[in-house]
Amino acid sequence: MTGGSPPRVVVRLDFPGGRIGHGKVALLEAVASTGSLAGAARTLGMSYPRALDLVAQVDGVLGTAAVLRRAGGSGGGQARLTEAAALLARYRAIEAAAQRAAALS
């Protein structure tokens, strides 16, 4: 490595049924912080159908629901992460360790 800042590490977890990377993780984190899939989509600047598709992909990869959703209405919908979404903490730990290792190179 020649001077400058260390490379930015991007982690992708490959499972037999697909992959989960920084985009899907960011969406799940936004769901956790907003309590809504629509709110998470707005926060990330993506369409609701795209967010819904990404959550369906995560569910398929994990083999179980990562997000529990309640349909909207006059009060709006709600969404929360399930225990399956515990992979977020593991993902961020792996990402941080890889970033530290890249900085040492």
Order of alpha helices (4+ residues) and beta strands (2+ residues): beta-beta-alpha-alpha-alpha-beta-beta-alpha
